[in-house]
């Protein structure tokens, strides 16, 4: 299998970013936690998900936030689970149309 050059595998972070798992990233997280500024992290981390489609970054973010805030979707996703999933967010634009909106930087 050939791997092309246009991919995101192990891409280096820009110099303006701090790796979350680095010593500096851990220090910044601990500092924020001790100051009371990172309390929402645990609710968000418990709802973390990887987007199902490249163009679903916004939908996945919305799903994480709605689930972290415990907003009731008003319906069952897949019995017996009652929480948001990307497939439920088709109220404004059909999901097939959203899939076509992917932009690779």
C-alpha positions in Angstrom: 0.0 0.0 0.0 1.4 3.4 -1.0 1.1 6.4 1.3 0.8 9.7 -0.4 2.4 12.9 0.8 -0.9 14.6 1.4 -1.9 13.2 4.8 -2.0 14.2 8.4 -0.1 11.3 10.0 2.3 12.5 12.7 2.3 16.0 11.3 4.4 18.4 13.4 2.6 21.1 15.4 3.2 24.7 14.4 5.8 26.5 16.6 2.9 28.6 18.1 1.3 25.5 19.6 2.1 23.5 22.7 1.8 19.7 22.7 -0.7 18.7 25.3 1.4 15.7 26.4 4.6 17.6 26.6 6.1 18.8 29.9 5.0 22.3 29.1 1.6 21.1 28.1 1.2 19.2 31.4 2.4 22.3 33.4 -0.1 24.6 31.6 -2.9 22.1 32.2 -2.0 21.7 35.9 -1.8 25.5 36.4 -5.2 26.0 34.7 -6.7 23.2 36.8 -5.3 24.6 40.1 -6.6 28.0 39.2 -10.1 26.6 38.6 -10.1 27.3 34.9 -10.1 23.8 33.6 -13.1 22.2 35.4 -15.1 21.7 32.2 -12.2 19.6 30.8 -13.4 16.5 32.6 -17.0 16.7 31.3 -15.7 17.3 27.8 -13.0 14.6 27.9 -15.6 12.1 29.1 -17.6 12.8 25.9 -14.6 12.9 23.5 -15.2 11.4 20.1 -13.3 11.3 16.8 -15.3 12.7 13.9 -16.9 10.1 11.6 -16.1 12.1 8.5 -13.4 14.7 7.7 -16.1 17.3 7.1 -17.8 16.6 10.5 -15.4 18.6 12.7 -18.1 21.1 13.6 -20.8 18.4 14.1 -18.5 16.4 16.3 -17.6 19.4 18.4 -21.3 20.2 18.8 -22.0 16.6 19.8 -19.3 16.7 22.4 -20.6 19.9 23.9 -24.3 18.9 23.9 -23.5 15.6 25.6 -21.1 17.3 28.1 -23.8 19.8 29.0 -26.2 16.8 29.4 -28.7 18.3 26.9 -31.4 15.7 26.3 -31.7 14.9 22.6 -35.3 13.9 23.1 -34.9 10.6 21.3 -32.9 7.4 21.6 -29.8 7.2 19.4 -29.4 3.4 19.4 -31.3 1.6 22.1 -30.8 2.0 25.0 -28.4 5.0 24.5 -29.9 8.4 24.6 -27.3 11.0 23.7 -26.3 13.0 20.7 -24.4 11.5 17.7 -23.4 13.2 14.4 -26.0 11.2 12.5 -28.7 13.0 14.5 -27.6 16.5 13.3 -29.3 16.6 9.9 -31.9 19.2 10.6 -30.5 22.0 8.5 -28.4 20.4 5.8 -28.5 16.7 4.7 -25.4 14.9 6.0 -24.5 13.7 2.5 -24.1 17.4 1.6 -21.9 18.1 4.6 -19.6 15.3 3.7 -18.8 17.1 0.4 -17.7 20.2 2.2 -14.4 18.8 3.4 -11.4 21.1 2.9 -7.9 19.8 3.4 -5.4 22.4 4.4 
